[in-house]
């Protein structure tokens, strides 16, 4: 039958009103203060979610997380009390998902969850920490027979904004260490008849940081991990959930059971605020994966991912407001599980009368995503810095559009044909009048397309700033457009992009930028001799000295969002 996973964390975010939300994990600290009314609402929402995803064809869900359900004698009393509460509530949720809807349940886990008391009591010896973690895993598997297994993430931990007393930290630093832990864990899963799914996603920290794309690192990590209960889960590309990335070739090199990860609520593409359709990518990847051995399913993230203010809840919105997310979940399951075409999925989803208008609208939206949200010439370049593949989008960061001199200079270095980039963006923007008309015909949210038009209008102005000669008239036009965008879309109506504008000169000269890029950034996966000597070793040391002398040297969003830029230099 296969594994067709979808994350089920959306119900736990209703009423969570932070201005910018960490969507990478259930907000447990906030949840610990929930009254019975909120828990009842979560159960109602979870039932609705389970009903909807089951109807689409998903047969398994993921929930967060092992750290908040695993008991340990070293836990602080207040932590132990919170865990006892979560165990009681989640046991009921597990029963509902398993018994009432027949959904298999996978629990996420990072390596390694710690509290101050646990850290003080255990020390830093590897063997002690391994035994501690294996004990947590075995305890949860034994205490919750409803679980089908765990999803292990070893290359990312809690973000800098997380204030929970239970925090995860990066523990595994090499492929050899990861391999040893996997070989210790697998007998426990086999003994209990459960599955362990290993995610190859990392954020570039330590020697294991290139796991998602480096053949040698992946080979060592998986050596002798040969079990029917072991599954490898990989994002579709060699970076995060972006466009313009080829299918990761590891799908054809790894002999183990594998699932592909897709994202329906596109964290870098509006997070469901406007159509960002993945149907054609699903078709392309499915065709290519037909030649890969041991593909056993798919995982879709419909809520998880990113630090941003966009807050639509998949399958839980009134008035069709989550339609763009549901379209993506429908096409993913339709293509990968049932072998349907995009056209067939859209007809099933929208009805034969509205399907032509929906397909045309999605085709135009796809053009806008590729030609205006991304800058194609840059997005098609294969670039690596230290252990990460450079994302194909540098001028935007989750919910923020950057219009500043630094971005302008950096992009100018990589773009050889700015005129083409401008023409492509201008031409794509001309599609909006027709898209609004199509949305009306298809009975889809027209205001989403209008918001997309205005937000992409800001992105188009940013592109003009990047690639045209600067003058004060352009600056005034950008300032006025930003003001109008905020007035047209006040926060009481909808969540919108943040537009960060600064025309202050960037200190580095273009020649210096070119020299630094040539030195630090490579165009091939393999490491150069210079990388082994400097980029992977001495650069990290130099960066730590630099940051210690000037802690505020990096912009706040680079220090505070996710794990912070520091992780790139570990």
C-alpha positions as CSV (number, residue, x, y, z in Angstrom):
1,X,0.0,0.0,0.0
2,X,2.9,2.4,0.7
3,X,3.4,5.2,3.1
4,X,1.7,8.5,2.3
5,X,2.4,10.9,5.1
6,X,1.1,14.3,5.9
7,X,1.9,16.5,8.9
8,X,-1.0,17.1,11.3
9,X,0.3,20.0,13.5
10,X,-2.1,22.6,12.2
11,X,-4.8,22.0,14.9
12,X,-2.3,22.9,17.6
13,X,-1.7,26.5,16.2
14,X,-5.3,27.8,16.3
15,X,-5.3,30.9,18.5
16,X,-1.5,31.2,18.5
17,X,-1.2,34.9,17.8
18,X,2.5,35.7,17.8
19,X,3.3,38.3,15.1
20,X,5.8,35.9,13.5
21,X,5.3,32.2,14.0
22,X,7.9,29.4,14.1
23,X,6.1,26.8,12.0
24,X,8.8,24.1,12.5
25,X,7.2,22.5,15.5
26,X,4.1,22.5,17.7
27,X,4.4,25.5,20.2
28,X,4.5,23.3,23.3
29,X,5.3,26.1,25.8
30,X,2.2,27.9,24.8
31,X,0.2,24.6,24.7
32,X,1.2,23.8,28.3
33,X,-1.0,26.7,29.4
34,X,-4.0,25.6,27.4
35,X,-7.4,25.3,29.2
36,X,-9.8,22.4,28.6
37,X,-11.7,24.5,26.0
38,X,-8.6,24.8,23.9
39,X,-7.8,21.1,24.1
40,X,-11.4,20.4,23.1
41,X,-11.0,22.7,20.1
42,X,-7.7,20.9,19.1
43,X,-9.6,17.6,19.2
44,X,-12.4,19.0,17.0
45,X,-9.9,20.4,14.5
46,X,-7.9,17.2,14.5
47,X,-10.9,15.2,13.7
48,X,-11.8,17.5,10.8
49,X,-8.2,17.4,9.6
50,X,-8.1,13.6,9.7
51,X,-11.4,13.3,7.9
52,X,-10.2,15.5,5.1
53,X,-6.8,14.0,4.6
54,X,-8.1,10.5,4.7
55,X,-10.6,11.4,2.0
56,X,-7.8,12.6,-0.2
57,X,-6.0,9.3,0.3
58,X,-3.3,9.9,2.9
59,X,-2.8,6.9,5.2
60,X,-0.4,8.3,7.8
61,X,0.3,11.5,9.7
62,X,3.2,13.0,11.5
63,X,3.0,14.8,14.9
64,X,5.5,16.5,17.2
65,X,7.4,15.2,19.1
66,X,9.3,12.6,21.1
67,X,10.9,15.2,23.5
68,X,7.6,16.3,25.0
69,X,6.2,12.8,25.5
70,X,9.4,11.0,26.8
71,X,9.8,10.7,30.6
72,X,13.2,10.7,32.3
73,X,14.1,10.7,36.0
74,X,16.4,13.7,35.6
75,X,13.7,16.0,34.3
76,X,12.9,19.1,36.4
77,X,9.6,18.7,38.3
78,X,7.8,21.4,36.2
79,X,9.0,19.6,33.0
80,X,7.9,16.2,34.3
81,X,4.5,17.7,35.0
82,X,4.2,19.2,31.5
83,X,5.2,15.9,29.9
84,X,2.6,14.0,32.0
85,X,-0.1,16.4,30.7
86,X,1.0,16.0,27.1
87,X,1.2,12.3,27.4
88,X,-2.4,12.2,28.6
89,X,-3.7,14.5,25.8
90,X,-1.7,13.0,23.0
91,X,-2.7,9.4,24.0
92,X,-6.3,10.4,23.2
93,X,-5.3,12.1,20.0
94,X,-3.4,9.0,18.9
95,X,-6.4,6.8,19.7
96,X,-8.6,9.1,17.6
97,X,-6.3,9.1,14.6
98,X,-5.7,5.4,14.7
99,X,-9.0,4.0,15.8
100,X,-11.5,6.4,14.3
101,X,-9.7,7.2,11.0
102,X,-7.3,4.3,10.5
103,X,-4.3,6.6,10.1
104,X,-0.8,5.4,11.0
105,X,1.1,7.8,13.3
106,X,4.7,8.8,13.1
107,X,6.3,11.0,15.8
108,X,9.0,13.4,15.0
109,X,12.3,13.6,16.9
110,X,15.4,15.7,16.9
111,X,18.8,14.5,18.2
112,X,19.2,15.5,21.0
113,X,16.5,16.8,23.3
114,X,17.8,18.1,26.6
115,X,16.8,20.2,29.6
116,X,19.3,22.0,31.9
117,X,18.9,19.3,34.6
118,X,19.4,16.5,32.2
119,X,22.5,18.1,30.7
120,X,24.0,18.7,34.1
121,X,23.2,15.1,35.2
122,X,24.5,13.3,32.1
123,X,27.6,15.2,31.2
124,X,29.1,15.1,27.7
125,X,30.3,11.5,27.2
126,X,29.0,10.2,23.8
127,X,28.1,6.7,25.1
128,X,26.1,8.2,28.0
129,X,24.1,10.5,25.7
130,X,23.5,7.7,23.2
131,X,22.1,5.5,25.9
132,X,20.0,8.4,27.2
133,X,18.5,9.0,23.8
134,X,17.9,5.3,23.1
135,X,16.1,5.0,26.4
136,X,13.8,7.9,25.5
137,X,13.0,6.2,22.2
138,X,12.3,2.8,23.7
139,X,10.2,4.3,26.4
140,X,7.9,6.2,24.0
141,X,7.6,3.2,21.6
142,X,6.6,1.0,24.6
143,X,4.3,3.5,26.2
144,X,2.4,4.4,23.0
145,X,1.6,1.3,21.0
146,X,-0.5,3.4,18.6
147,X,2.7,4.7,17.0
148,X,3.9,3.2,13.7
149,X,7.3,4.7,14.3
150,X,9.5,7.8,14.5
151,X,10.9,10.3,12.1
152,X,14.4,11.2,13.0
153,X,15.9,14.6,12.1
154,X,19.6,14.8,12.9
155,X,20.7,17.9,11.0
156,X,18.5,20.7,12.5
157,X,17.4,21.5,16.0
158,X,15.1,24.1,17.7
159,X,15.3,27.6,16.5
160,X,16.8,30.5,18.5
161,X,13.4,31.8,19.3
162,X,12.4,28.6,21.3
163,X,12.2,29.3,25.0
164,X,11.0,25.8,26.0
165,X,12.8,24.2,28.9
166,X,13.1,21.2,26.6
167,X,15.4,22.2,23.8
168,X,16.9,20.1,21.1
169,X,20.6,20.5,20.1
170,X,22.8,19.2,17.3
171,X,24.5,16.2,18.7
172,X,25.7,14.1,15.8
173,X,28.5,15.8,14.0
174,X,29.7,13.2,11.5
175,X,28.5,10.4,9.3
176,X,30.3,7.9,11.5
177,X,28.5,9.1,14.6
178,X,25.2,9.0,12.8
179,X,25.8,5.6,11.5
180,X,26.6,4.3,14.9
181,X,23.4,5.7,16.4
182,X,21.3,4.2,13.6
183,X,22.9,0.8,14.1
184,X,22.2,1.0,17.9
185,X,18.6,2.1,17.3
186,X,17.5,-0.3,14.6
187,X,17.4,-3.5,16.7
188,X,15.0,-1.7,19.1
189,X,12.7,-0.9,16.2
190,X,12.8,-4.3,14.7
191,X,12.1,-5.9,18.1
192,X,9.0,-3.8,18.4
193,X,7.9,-4.0,14.8
194,X,8.1,-0.2,14.3
195,X,9.7,1.9,11.6
196,X,12.5,4.4,11.8
197,X,12.4,7.1,9.1
198,X,15.7,9.1,8.8
199,X,15.4,12.5,7.2
200,X,18.6,13.6,5.3
201,X,17.7,17.3,5.7
202,X,20.5,19.3,7.4
203,X,21.3,23.0,7.6
204,X,25.0,22.6,6.9
205,X,26.3,22.3,10.5
206,X,29.4,20.1,11.2
207,X,30.7,17.4,8.9
208,X,27.3,15.8,8.7
209,X,26.0,19.1,7.3
210,X,26.2,18.0,3.6
211,X,24.2,14.8,4.1
212,X,21.4,15.9,1.8
213,X,23.7,16.1,-1.3
214,X,27.1,14.5,-0.6
215,X,27.2,10.9,-1.8
216,X,30.2,9.9,0.4
217,X,28.6,11.3,3.6
218,X,25.3,9.5,2.8
219,X,27.1,6.2,2.0
220,X,28.9,6.2,5.4
221,X,25.8,7.2,7.3
222,X,23.8,4.3,5.9
223,X,26.6,1.7,5.9
224,X,25.3,-1.7,7.2
225,X,22.0,-0.2,8.2
226,X,20.1,-2.9,6.5
227,X,16.6,-3.4,8.0
228,X,13.1,-3.8,6.7
229,X,12.1,-1.3,9.4
230,X,14.4,1.5,8.1
231,X,13.3,4.2,5.6
232,X,15.2,7.1,4.2
233,X,13.2,10.4,3.7
234,X,14.6,13.0,1.3
235,X,13.5,16.5,0.2
236,X,13.1,16.5,-3.6
237,X,16.2,18.7,-4.2
238,X,19.6,19.3,-2.8
239,X,18.4,22.3,-0.8
240,X,15.2,23.4,0.9
241,X,11.8,23.5,-0.8
242,X,12.6,25.7,-3.7
243,X,11.9,25.7,-7.4
244,X,14.6,25.2,-10.1
245,X,16.2,22.3,-8.3
246,X,16.7,19.0,-10.1
247,X,15.6,15.8,-8.4
248,X,18.2,14.7,-5.9
249,X,20.3,11.9,-7.5
250,X,20.5,10.2,-4.1
251,X,17.1,8.7,-4.9
252,X,18.9,6.5,-7.5
253,X,22.0,5.7,-5.4
254,X,20.5,4.7,-2.1
255,X,19.3,1.1,-2.1
256,X,17.2,1.4,1.1
257,X,13.5,2.1,1.2
258,X,12.8,5.7,0.4
259,X,10.1,8.4,0.5
260,X,10.2,11.8,-1.2
261,X,9.3,14.9,0.7
262,X,7.1,17.6,-0.9
263,X,5.7,20.8,0.6
264,X,2.2,21.9,0.0
265,X,2.2,25.1,2.2
266,X,5.1,26.6,0.4
267,X,7.2,28.4,3.1
268,X,9.2,30.5,0.6
269,X,6.3,31.1,-1.7
270,X,3.6,32.7,0.3
271,X,2.6,29.8,2.6
272,X,-0.8,29.4,1.1
273,X,-1.7,33.1,0.8
274,X,-1.8,32.7,-3.0
275,X,-1.5,29.9,-5.6
276,X,1.9,28.3,-5.6
277,X,1.1,25.1,-7.4
278,X,3.4,22.0,-7.2
279,X,1.5,19.8,-9.7
280,X,4.0,19.9,-12.5
281,X,6.9,19.3,-10.2
282,X,5.0,16.3,-8.8
283,X,4.5,14.9,-12.3
284,X,8.1,15.4,-13.3
285,X,9.5,13.9,-10.1
286,X,7.1,10.9,-10.3
287,X,8.2,10.2,-13.9
288,X,11.9,10.3,-12.9
289,X,11.4,8.2,-9.7
290,X,9.8,5.4,-11.7
291,X,13.4,4.3,-12.4
292,X,14.4,4.4,-8.7
293,X,14.3,1.2,-6.7
294,X,12.6,0.8,-3.3
295,X,10.4,3.9,-3.5
296,X,7.7,3.2,-0.9
297,X,5.8,6.5,-0.6
298,X,5.7,10.2,-0.1
299,X,5.7,12.7,2.7
300,X,3.9,16.1,2.4
301,X,4.4,19.0,4.7
302,X,1.1,20.9,4.7
303,X,1.7,23.1,7.7
304,X,5.3,22.6,8.9
305,X,8.0,24.9,7.7
306,X,9.4,28.4,8.1
307,X,9.4,31.4,10.4
308,X,6.8,33.9,9.0
309,X,3.6,35.7,9.8
310,X,1.5,33.9,7.2
311,X,-0.9,31.8,9.3
312,X,-3.4,29.8,7.2
313,X,-4.2,26.4,8.7
314,X,-4.4,23.6,6.2
315,X,-7.9,21.9,6.1
316,X,-9.2,24.1,8.9
317,X,-10.0,27.5,7.3
318,X,-13.4,28.9,6.6
319,X,-14.5,30.2,3.2
320,X,-12.0,28.2,1.1
321,X,-9.1,30.3,2.4
322,X,-6.8,27.2,2.5
323,X,-7.7,26.1,-1.1
324,X,-4.2,26.6,-2.5
325,X,-2.8,24.3,0.2
326,X,-5.5,21.7,-0.4
327,X,-4.9,21.8,-4.1
328,X,-1.3,21.0,-3.6
329,X,-2.0,18.1,-1.2
330,X,-4.6,16.8,-3.6
331,X,-2.2,16.8,-6.6
332,X,0.6,15.3,-4.6
333,X,-1.4,12.3,-3.5
334,X,-3.1,12.0,-6.8
335,X,0.1,11.9,-8.8
336,X,2.3,9.9,-6.5
337,X,-0.2,7.4,-5.1
338,X,-2.8,7.1,-7.8
339,X,-0.7,7.9,-10.9
340,X,-3.2,10.6,-12.0
341,X,-2.4,13.6,-14.3
342,X,-2.6,17.1,-13.0
343,X,-5.6,17.7,-15.3
344,X,-7.5,14.7,-13.8
345,X,-6.7,15.8,-10.2
346,X,-8.0,19.4,-10.9
347,X,-11.1,18.1,-12.5
348,X,-11.8,15.8,-9.5
349,X,-11.1,18.7,-7.1
350,X,-12.9,21.5,-8.9
351,X,-15.5,19.7,-11.0
352,X,-15.5,19.6,-14.8
353,X,-17.2,22.9,-15.3
354,X,-14.6,24.9,-13.3
355,X,-11.5,22.8,-14.1
356,X,-10.5,24.7,-17.3
357,X,-10.4,28.1,-15.5
358,X,-8.6,26.6,-12.5
359,X,-5.9,25.0,-14.8
360,X,-5.4,28.2,-16.7
361,X,-5.1,30.2,-13.4
362,X,-2.6,27.8,-12.0
363,X,-0.6,27.8,-15.2
364,X,-0.3,31.6,-15.0
365,X,0.5,31.5,-11.3
366,X,3.3,29.0,-12.1
367,X,4.7,31.5,-14.6
368,X,4.7,34.2,-12.0
369,X,6.4,32.1,-9.4
370,X,9.2,31.1,-11.9
371,X,9.6,34.4,-13.6
372,X,8.9,37.0,-10.9
373,X,9.2,35.5,-7.5
374,X,12.5,33.9,-8.5
375,X,15.1,35.4,-10.8
376,X,15.6,32.6,-13.2
377,X,19.3,33.3,-14.2
378,X,20.3,33.2,-10.6
379,X,18.0,30.3,-9.6
380,X,19.5,28.0,-12.3
381,X,23.0,28.4,-11.0
382,X,24.4,25.5,-9.0
383,X,26.3,27.2,-6.1
384,X,27.8,25.8,-2.9
385,X,29.1,27.5,0.2
386,X,30.8,25.3,2.8
387,X,28.4,22.3,3.2
388,X,25.2,23.8,1.8
389,X,23.8,24.3,-1.6
390,X,23.1,28.1,-1.9
391,X,19.3,28.6,-2.2
392,X,18.0,29.8,-5.6
393,X,16.4,32.8,-3.9
394,X,18.5,35.4,-2.1
395,X,16.4,38.6,-2.4
396,X,13.6,37.2,-0.2
397,X,13.5,35.5,3.1
398,X,10.3,33.7,4.1
399,X,7.9,36.7,4.5
400,X,10.3,39.5,3.8
401,X,11.2,41.3,0.6
402,X,14.6,43.0,0.7
403,X,15.2,46.2,-1.3
404,X,18.6,47.4,-0.3
405,X,22.0,48.1,-1.8
406,X,23.7,45.0,-0.5
407,X,21.3,42.6,-2.2
408,X,21.5,44.8,-5.3
409,X,25.3,44.4,-5.5
410,X,25.3,40.7,-4.8
411,X,22.6,39.9,-7.4
412,X,24.4,42.1,-9.9
413,X,27.4,39.9,-9.6
414,X,25.5,36.8,-10.5
415,X,23.2,38.2,-13.2
416,X,24.8,38.6,-16.7
417,X,21.6,39.6,-18.5
418,X,19.6,42.0,-16.2
419,X,17.6,43.2,-19.2
420,X,16.2,39.7,-19.7
421,X,15.4,39.4,-15.9
422,X,13.5,42.7,-16.1
423,X,11.6,41.8,-19.3
424,X,10.6,38.4,-17.8
425,X,9.3,40.0,-14.6
426,X,7.4,42.7,-16.5
427,X,5.8,40.2,-18.8
428,X,4.7,37.9,-16.0
429,X,3.1,40.8,-14.1
430,X,0.8,41.4,-17.1
431,X,-1.0,38.1,-16.3
432,X,-2.7,39.4,-13.2
433,X,-5.9,40.9,-14.9
434,X,-6.6,37.6,-16.6
435,X,-5.9,35.7,-13.3
436,X,-8.4,37.8,-11.4
437,X,-11.0,37.1,-14.1
438,X,-10.2,33.4,-13.9
439,X,-10.5,33.3,-10.1
440,X,-14.0,34.8,-10.4
441,X,-15.0,32.2,-13.1
442,X,-13.6,29.3,-10.9
443,X,-15.2,30.7,-7.7
444,X,-11.7,30.9,-6.1
445,X,-10.6,33.6,-3.6
446,X,-10.3,36.7,-5.8
447,X,-8.7,38.7,-3.0
448,X,-5.8,36.2,-2.8
449,X,-5.0,37.0,-6.4
450,X,-5.3,40.7,-5.8
451,X,-2.9,40.4,-2.8
452,X,-0.6,38.4,-5.0
453,X,-0.7,41.1,-7.6
454,X,0.2,43.9,-5.1
455,X,2.9,41.8,-3.3
456,X,4.5,40.8,-6.7
457,X,4.2,44.5,-7.7
458,X,6.6,45.2,-4.8
459,X,8.9,42.4,-6.0
460,X,8.9,43.9,-9.5
461,X,9.9,47.3,-8.1
462,X,12.6,45.5,-6.2
463,X,13.9,44.0,-9.4
464,X,13.9,47.4,-11.1
465,X,16.0,48.7,-8.2
466,X,18.4,45.8,-8.5
467,X,19.0,46.1,-12.2
468,X,18.3,49.7,-13.3
469,X,20.3,52.9,-12.6
470,X,19.2,54.3,-9.3
471,X,17.8,57.8,-8.8
472,X,15.6,59.5,-6.2
473,X,12.5,59.1,-8.3
474,X,12.9,55.4,-8.1
475,X,13.4,55.6,-4.3
476,X,10.3,57.7,-3.9
477,X,8.3,55.2,-6.1
478,X,9.3,52.3,-3.9
479,X,8.5,54.2,-0.7
480,X,5.1,55.1,-2.0
481,X,4.3,51.6,-3.2
482,X,5.3,50.1,0.2
483,X,3.0,52.6,1.9
484,X,0.1,51.8,-0.5
485,X,0.7,48.0,-0.1
486,X,0.4,48.3,3.7
487,X,-2.7,50.5,3.5
488,X,-4.3,48.2,0.9
489,X,-3.7,45.1,3.1
490,X,-3.8,46.1,6.8
491,X,-3.0,43.3,9.2
492,X,-6.6,43.2,10.4
493,X,-7.6,42.0,7.0
494,X,-4.7,39.6,6.1
495,X,-1.1,38.7,6.8
496,X,1.2,40.4,4.3
497,X,4.9,40.5,3.3
498,X,7.3,42.7,5.2
499,X,9.1,45.0,2.9
500,X,12.5,46.1,4.2
501,X,13.8,49.2,2.3
502,X,17.1,50.9,2.7
503,X,19.1,52.8,0.2
504,X,22.2,53.2,2.3
505,X,25.3,52.4,0.3
506,X,26.8,48.9,0.8
507,X,30.4,49.2,2.0
508,X,31.9,46.4,-0.1
509,X,32.8,47.2,-3.6
510,X,31.8,45.1,-6.5
511,X,35.3,43.9,-7.1
512,X,35.6,42.8,-3.5
513,X,32.3,40.9,-3.7
514,X,33.5,39.2,-6.9
515,X,36.8,38.2,-5.2
516,X,35.0,36.9,-2.1
517,X,32.4,34.9,-4.1
518,X,35.2,33.4,-6.3
519,X,37.0,32.4,-3.1
520,X,34.2,31.1,-1.0
521,X,31.5,29.9,-3.4
522,X,32.0,26.9,-5.7
523,X,30.0,25.7,-8.7
524,X,30.5,22.0,-8.1
525,X,29.5,19.7,-5.3
526,X,33.0,18.4,-4.5
527,X,35.2,20.3,-2.1
528,X,38.3,22.1,-3.4
529,X,41.7,21.9,-1.7
530,X,41.1,25.5,-0.6
531,X,37.8,24.4,1.0
532,X,39.4,21.7,3.1
533,X,42.2,24.2,4.2
534,X,40.2,27.3,4.8
535,X,36.4,27.4,4.0
536,X,35.6,24.3,6.1
537,X,38.0,24.9,8.9
538,X,39.7,28.3,9.4
539,X,36.7,30.2,8.2
540,X,34.6,28.9,11.0
541,X,37.3,29.8,13.6
542,X,37.6,33.3,12.1
543,X,33.9,33.8,12.1
544,X,33.6,32.9,15.7
545,X,36.3,35.4,16.7
546,X,34.5,38.1,14.5
547,X,31.1,37.4,16.1
548,X,32.6,37.4,19.7
549,X,34.0,40.9,19.1
550,X,30.9,42.3,17.5
551,X,27.8,40.2,18.5
552,X,25.4,42.7,16.7
553,X,27.3,42.6,13.4
554,X,24.7,40.4,11.7
555,X,21.2,41.7,11.0
556,X,18.6,40.5,13.6
557,X,16.7,38.3,11.2
558,X,19.9,36.4,10.5
559,X,20.7,36.0,14.2
560,X,17.2,35.2,15.5
561,X,15.3,33.3,12.8
562,X,15.6,29.6,12.7
563,X,19.0,28.4,14.1
564,X,20.7,31.6,13.0
565,X,23.5,32.2,10.5
566,X,26.1,30.9,13.1
567,X,25.1,27.4,12.3
568,X,26.6,27.7,8.8
569,X,30.1,28.1,10.3
570,X,30.0,25.1,12.7
